[in-house]
């Protein structure tokens, strides 16, 4: 017995020595610093855009607006932090100073700051309040400081660099630890510049003396990531849609790039396989069309499906995600934005609720040194510090996960062990279905994280094939999930013929609806085809996932008479475009004021109307909006009666559908909306839709 015990002990020692004698692979290419690894692990964090622009409805301020305009009524940085935390964000970056030069902290180097605003009688400090809120909610804090300053009289001169660094020093020494310093690539152009009101250009490569500015940041905040087009620590993904690329490399030819480089997006944004420095991508996007808050965009917050698309194409494609939340004039994140963030967080929790690979068996066709230290199960142990890898001369290899029974999945997550570099250049995913292997996907890079969204697949086994790598592949994590369907409110649209279509974010959901103002349930009418609605009707609807019984909120829409008989003509009977009556708010009738006094809309039959509706253009940039109007009715198209005239109040700031009601119903066959004034005193109007109110 003693002999057997001794033999087992000797064998164990030999095995341990064998493991220890097989060293890990050597690094391939550039590798991340500890700070970059910690930053990449954050994955998802928020941007806060808030400034004088919020109160002037601008995106880029000129630098000449009075600090008196900055006066939020309910500013609450704790609300921002709470919402970010509940959304799963790990930090917040504040636009402390945008291009207009207005500072959200009481900088001692300029009067153009909150200290000269009415907010808190000039005693407030937005940066301080956010820093305290981030600490309370366990979030990291980052700073945005625009290099371009359209307010400062010295911008473009050597003296400005000292001013810029003085402000940077204030931000990096007075508000605690900073996880990221964000430098915008917009540099130089027209501006106020202390009253000069001129165009100033700078040499983007040399003007800011970035070498010494970066050294200052390293001294004051050694753990901070420095972000710009060219890094040095993290880079712009090359677009503002929030998308990385199917091929996204973290290495970058950093020395070939400078901030604001015109060809950067097309030539460098994806990173390079032969990159010389580790500069991973950050994808930035706003939850609304604009970066700053605009009331006109309250109804344009990204849908759950759009937000999920952004997440999977950023975090799921080897990038971090920086999602912007525009704070409104109250000083709060708007309720609509918060609602969508909650939906996103809930869906992501569902998508990644159960890792199906945790209890599965694994095997690989190659294992480094045939030791347990690098064997296949290291890739499914939920520990990113362990990994499966191969011998140095093996760059093509596969790892198989055996579920033991047919298992339904639609998400595949894989991560490389990036402390030793990004290696994989080509991979595929196979599944064994009914005993036959089928390829589900072919892709290129992995990097920190890659998530494949697949069709629902029931397989007994799956196999990750590494088909190309710059060295032995090193896979630190594999996870498999079955994400439920995206359950969100149906999207409603109506065409000119009066047919209402309902659409869900994904196939497989069931829609129920009512047309009698009652709350819908699963006992209500099931949507199977477009619904004909010709008369005033209230439609209520929701969607449900039959498999899980998860259902969306109920959405309500009130429709008036259809426009299938309507047409637009001139006095001479010449037909005009029907884009103003096609029931599509995304198409516009571009028309000059002269034509607007020389046309009519024929309703096709005599109709008793109680009012009318006008929808201005719904394009990204508001233009051609009618601010003052006259509305006419006629029975014969020749003799006209004024039914209403006045102003569309606040329509420029909030260009949504306008509803004007009359004191009494009037029977008409023809109608006409005339523009008495168009925004900015222009001669051309953009009309998305004209309608009538009959009930």
N, C-alpha and C positions, 0 to 999 in steps of 0.2 A: 504493500500500500504506500509506504514511504517513497518507494522507487517511482510509482506512478505520479505521486504528488510532485516529486522533484522534476520529473519529466515534463509535467504540465507547466511548472514554473519556468523551466528552461525554454519551453516553446513560447510562452508568453513574452519572455524577455527578448527572444529572437524576433518575434513579431513586432514588438515595440521598437527594437533597434532598426528593423527593416523600414518601419514607417518613418522613423526619424532620419534614416539615411537617404531618403528620397526627398530632395529639396523641392520647393515650389518652383514653378516656372519663373524665368526672369521677365521683367517688365518689357513690354513691346511698345515702342513709341512713347510719346509724352504721357504722364500720369497725373492724376489730380492731387492737390494738396489736401491736408486734413480739413482746411477751411472749405475747400470746394466740395469735399465729400459730405460734410455736414450740411452745406447749402443744398446740394442735390437731394439729400434725404428729406428736405422740407417739402419738395415736390409742388406744393400748391400754396400760394400766398396772395395777398391783395394789394391793390393800388388804390390810393385815395386821391382823387383830383378835387381840389377845393381852393378857391381864391376869389379875387375880384371878378374873374371871368364868370363865376357862378351868378353874379348879380348883374352882369351886363349881357348875358346870353352869348358870350363869345367862346371860341375855342383857343385862339391865340390873341391875347391882349396886346395893344399897341404900346402900352407903357405910360399912357397919359391920363388914365382915369383916376379920379380922386379917391383916396383912402376912405373918405366918408361913405362910399358905397358899400364897404364891407361891414355888414351888421346883421349876422345871423341871429335869429330870435330864440332858438332853442338848442344851440350847439351842444352836442353830447358825444364826446369821443368814446365814452364807455359804451354807447350804443353801437358805434362803428366796430369796436373791438368784440363786443358780444356777438354781433351778427357774423363777423369773420370767424370767430371761434366755433360757433354753431355750424358754420358752413364747412368746417374741416380745414380752414386755412391755418397756416403755421406762423404767419407774420403779416405785417402791414407796412407799405412804403408810402410816405406822404409827399405830395408835391409842395415842398416847403417854399420854393420860389420857382415859378414858371417863367416863360419868356418875357412876360410883362414886367418882371422885376419886383413885384409885390411880395413881401416876406410875411410868412405866417408866424414868425417869432419876432420879438422886439429887438432886432439887430441894432447894435450900437453904431453900425457903420452907414446906416441910411435912415432917412425919415419916411421912406416909402414902405411902411410896414403896419402891422396891427396896432402899434403904439400910437399911431395917429388916426385910428379908426374909432367910430363911436362904440364898437363892441367892447363891453366891459370898461367903458370910459378910457380906452387906451391901455388898460392894465392886463389885457389878456395875452395868452401865449398858447396857440393851437398845438405847437410841437410838444410843449410840456404836458398838455392835457392828454395828448395821444400817447406819449411815452409812459405816463402813469397808468393809462388804461391798458396798454399792452402788458405792462408788468402784472397788473391785476388779473388779466385773463390768460397769462402764460404765453403770450405771443412775442415774437421777435419784432424789432422795429428797424425799418430802413429809411433812408432819406433820398429824396430827389432834389437836386439843385441844378437848375438850368445854367449851363455855361453862358448862354446868350442872354443878355439883359437889355431889353428895349427901353428901359427907363433910365439907366445910369448914363451920365454925361461922358464918362470915360470909356465906355465900351468901344473896343477897337483900338484902344491905346494901351501902351505897356502898363500904365497906372491901374488899369482895371484888374489885372491879374492879382495884384496885391489885395484889392477889395474882395475879389472872388475867393481867395484863400483865407482871408480874414473871416468871411462868412462861413466857409467850410469848417474852419477851426471852431467857431461858435457851435455849430451843429454837432461836431464830433467830440466835443468836450463837455457839453452842458446837459446832455440828455440820456446818458447811460450807454450801454452796449448797442452798437449798430451792426446789423447783419449784412446790409447791402448799401452801397453808395451808387446811385443811378444817375448817369450823365446822358442827357438827351443828345441826339446827333444833329438837331437843328441849330445852325450857327450862322449868324449874320444875316442882314437884310434891312428892310426899312424899319424905323422905330422913332420913338419920341426923343430919346437920348438927351434928356435934360432940357428939351425945348428946341433942339436943332432940327428935328423932324426931317431926317435924311436917311439915305441908304448907306450902310456901313458893311463892308465885307472884310473878312479876316482869312488868313491862311490857316485852314483847319488843321494842317499837320503840325504847325510850329507855334501858333499864337498863344495857346494855353500853357506851353511848356509842361506838357503832361508828365514828363519824367519827374520833375520836382513836385508837381501836384500829387502824383501817386505816392511819392516818398513821404509826403506830409500825412496822407491817409494811413499809410503803413505804420507810421510813428504813433498816430493818435488812436487808431482803431485797427490793430494788427490782425484781428479775426474777421474784418469786414471784407465782403466780396465787392470788387469794383466792376461795375457793369457799364459797357458802352458797345458801340458797333464792333470795336476791335478789342474788347476786354479791358484790362488784361486778364480778368478772372472769369467773366461770363459775358456772353455776347447776345446781341439782338438776333432773333430768329429770321428777320428779313421781311416780315409782314406784320400787320396789325389785326390779323384775323384770328390769332391765337393758335395757329397751326404750325407744327414742325413738319418734317418731310418723311416719306417712307424710307428714304436713305438720309439719315442724320448722323453725322460724325461729331464727336466732342473735340477731337484735335482740329486745330485751325492754323492756317498760314498767317499767324498773327502779325508778323513784321511786314506783311504786304498790305496791311489794312490800316485805315485811319477813320476817325469819327466823321460821319457825314459823307462818306465815299459814295459817289453816284452809282457805281456799278456793283456795290456791295451785295444787294439783294439777289441779283442774278448769278453772281460769280462766286460769292464766298459764304452766303448764309447757311448753306447745308453743312458746312464744315468740310474737311478734306481727309481722305484716308491717309494721305502723307503729311498731315498737319504737323507743325513743329512745336506747338504749345497746346496744353489742355485748356480749352476755353469753351465750356459747354453752352448749349443754347437755352435761352429763356424766351418763352412765347408770351407776348403781351396782347391783351384785347380788353375792350370794355364791355360790360354787361348790356350797354345801350349802344346806339350808333355813335354817340359823341363821348369824348373823354370827360368833359364837364357836364354838369346837370343842365338840362333844358326841359322845361315843362312840356314842350311839344313832343318829347320823346317818352313821356310817361306810359304811353301805350305801345312802345316799341322795344320794351325789354326783351332780351333774348328768351326764346322758348326753352323748355326743358330739353327737347331734342337738340336744339342748337348748342346749348351748354354742354351736353354730353358729347356731342361731336367735337367740341373744342377740347374737352378733357382727354378724350381718347387720342386725339391728334397732337396733343402736346405731351402730357405726362406719359401717354402710351406710345410715344414716338421719340423717346430719348431727349426730352426737354422738361424744364420746369414750366409751371403755368402761373402767370401774373395776371389776375383778373381784376379789372378796374371797377370801383364802385363810386360813381359821381355823387358827392354829398350835395343835398339840395340847399335852397336858400334859408331853410330853417336851421341848417347845420346838422341834418340827419340823413342817414341812408334811407331812401324812399321805400315805402311799404311794398311797392311792386317789385323792387329789386330784392328786398328781403324774402318775399314770397318765392321768387324763382330760385334763390340760393337754397332755401329750405328744401325745395323739390329736388334740386341737384344732389344735395347731401343725402336725402332719403333714398334716391335712386342708386347712388354709388354704394351705399351700405347694402342695398339689396343685390347689386351686381356682384359684390365681392364678399357675400355673407359666408359662404362655405367653400373652403378649398378642397376640391375633390381629390387632389394629389396627395394629401397628407397621409391617408391610410392605404395608399396604393404601393405595390411592389415596384422596384425599379431595377433596371439592368442597363449595361452599356457595352458596346462592342470593343471599347478600349478604356483602360483605366491607368493612370500614371503610376508606373512602378508596380502595378497590381497590388497597391496598398489600400487599406481601409480609409486612410486619410483623404484620399481623393476619389473614393468610389461614388457610384451614381446616387446613392441615397442622400449624399450631402447636398444635392441640389433641391431636395424636397423637404428639408428639415426646418424651414422657416428661419434659418440663420444665414444672413447675408455674408457673414465672415467665413463660412465654410463653402466648399465648392467641389464640383466634379471637373476633372481635367484629364488630359492625356499626356503621353510622352511628347517631348519637344518636336519630334519628327512627324507627329500625327496631327494634321490640321483638318482632316475630314473624319468625323466620327458621329455616332448617334447614341442617344439615350432613350430608353423605352420605359413608359409608365403603364403598368398593368393594373387596371381597376378591379380585376377579378370577376367582373360581370358587366353586361352592357350598361353604360352610364351616359346620361344625357349632359352635354356641355355646349357652350357657345363662346367661351372666353378662354384664351391661352395667354398666360403671362410668363415672360422669361427675362432674366437679368444676367448680365455678365458681372464678373468680379472686377470692377473697374480700377481698384488700386493697382492692378498690374496692366492697365491699359485697355483700350477698346480694340477688339480683335476680329470679331465675326464680320465677314463680308457677304456671306450668302448662307441662307438656311431655308429649310422647308419643314412642314408639319404633316405627318401622315396619321391616319387612323385605321385601325382594324375593325371593319364593319362586317358582321356575319362571316368572319373568317377571311375576308379579303382586304388587303391594304389599299387605301385610297389616299391620294395627296389632297389635303385641305387648303394649303396655302404655300406660296413661295415668296420669300422676302429677302431683304439685304441686311441692313444693320440691326443690331440689338442695343448695345450700349448699356446705360444704367437701367433702362426698363423698356420693354416692348410688349404691348398688349394687342393681340389679334382678336378682332371681333369676327366670329364665324356664324354660319347658319347653325341652327339646332342640329347637333350630331349625336347619335347614340353609338358609342364604340366600346369595345372591351379593352383595347389598348390604344395608346397614341405614341408616336415616335418623333422626337426632334432630331433632324438631320443637319449637322453642321457641314455645309458643302464648300465652304471657303473661309479661311481665317488667316490673319497675319502671323499667327503662332499657334501653339496648342490652345484650343478653345477652353475657356474657363467659365463655367456656368454656375452661378451662386444660388439661383432661385428659379424654380419652376412652380407655377400654380395654375390650377384649372378650375373654372367656375361655370355655373349655369345662371346667367343673368335673366331676370324676368323681363317681360315686355315693358316698354315705356308706356305707362298709363298716364295720359294727360288729356285735357279737355279736347273734344273734337274741334277741328278748324272748320269754320263755316264760310261758304261763298255762294253767291247767287248770280246767275247770269241774266242777260237781258230778257230771256224768255220766261223768267220767273222760277227756274229750277234751282233749288237749294241743294248743294252738295255738302256732305259731312265727311271729314277725313281725319283719321287717327295717325299718331306718329309712327306706328308700326302695324303691319298686317297681323291678324290674329286677335285683335280686340273686337268687341261687339259694342255697337252703339244703340242706345235707346233714346226715344224722344217723345215729346207731347206737343200738340198744337193748340191746346185749350187752356194754357196758362197754368195747368196743374204740374206739380213736381213729378218728374219722370222716375220710374223704377224699372226693374227687370220684367215687370208685367206690362209695361208700356209698349208702344210700337217699336219694332226692331228695324233699324235702318238697313235697307237692302239696295235702294236705288235713289237717285235724286228726287226730291220732294217738290211737287208743283205747288207754289204759293203765289196766287195772283191777287188775293185780297189781304187787307190788314190782318196780321197773324203774329202771335207770340210763340216762338219756338224755344223749348227748353230741352237740353240734351246732355248726356254724359257718356263716357266710355267705360268698359269693364273688361278685365282679363278673365275669361271663363275658367282658366286653370287655377288661378289663385284667388279669384273673387275681389282682387284689388280694383277699386274704381276711382274715377276722377271726380273733381268737383262738377257741379251742374253749371252749365253756362246758358245764359238767356239772351235771345236776340229778338227784337221786334221788327217785323217787316211790314212795309206799306204795300200799296198796289204795285204790280209788276210794270215793267217798261216795255213789254213786248210789242205794243202798238205805237210806241213813241218814235218820232224822227225829228231831226233838226234841219230846217230849211232857211234860205234867205227869203226876203220879201218877194223875190222873183220866182220862188219855188225851187231853187237849186239846192240839192241835198248837200249837207255839210257832214263832216266827220261825226260819228256818234260816240266818241270817246268820253264825252261828258254825261252820257246816259247809258253806258254799257255795263253798269254795275260792277266795274272793276276800278277800285280806288287807286290802283297803281298805274293806270293810264291817264294821260292828261290831254285836254283840249287846249292847245296853245292858240290864243286868239287876241287880236288887237281891239282896242276900245271902239274903233269905228265899226268893226263887224258886230260887236256886242250891242250896238243900237240898230242893227239891220238883220236880225234873225228872229226865228220863233221856234219853240218846241211844240210840236203837235202831239197831244196826248192820245190822239186816235179816237177819242169819244168825249162827250161832255162829262166833266167830273167835278164834284163838289169838293173843293180843297180848303183846308183850315190853316195851311201854312206851307212852307217850303224848306228844303235843306240844301246846303251848299258845302261841298267838301273841297278844300284847297289842295294843291299838290301835296302828295305824301312822300316826295323825294327827300333824299338826305339833306339837301340844302334848301331852305325855305325861300321861294321866290314867286313872283307873279301872283301874290295873294291879294284878293279883293278885300279892302278894308271898309269901304263905304259903298252902299248899293241902293238900287231901286229895283223892285220886283213888280212885274206887270202881268195882268191876265186879260184874255180876250175870248170872245165866242166865235169870231169870224176871222181872226188873224189880221184884221185891218184897224179895228177900233179897240184901243187899249185903255185899261183902267189901272191906275196905280193902286196896288194892294198893300205894299209896305215899302218903306225906305228908311235907311238909318246906317248904323255902324255895326260891324262884327267886332264886338269888344274883345280885346286881348288876343285876336286871332294870329297875330305875328308870333307872339310868344308861345301860343298854344294852337297850332294849325290843325285842329280836329274838325269833324263835321259840325256845322252850325245849324241849329234848328230855330226857325223863326215862325211864330204862330200869329194868326190874324185875330182880330176881335170877333169876327164871325165868319162862317163858311161862305164861300163864293163859288158859283158854278162857272167853269171855264172850259174851253177846248184847247186854248193855246196859252203858253206861259213864256216869260222872258226875264232873265236876270241880267241887269245892266250894272257895269262897274262905274261908279262915280269917282272912285279913287283906288289906285293900286299901290301897294307898298313901295316905298322909295320913289313915288311919283313916276313909275314906269308906265309905258303905253300898252304893254302886253300882259295878259292874264294867263295863268295856268289853272284850269278848272278840272278837277278830278271827277266830280259828280255833281249833278243837279237833280233833286228829287222833290216830291210833294208829300204833304201830310194830309191824310184824309180822315183820320180817326183820332 
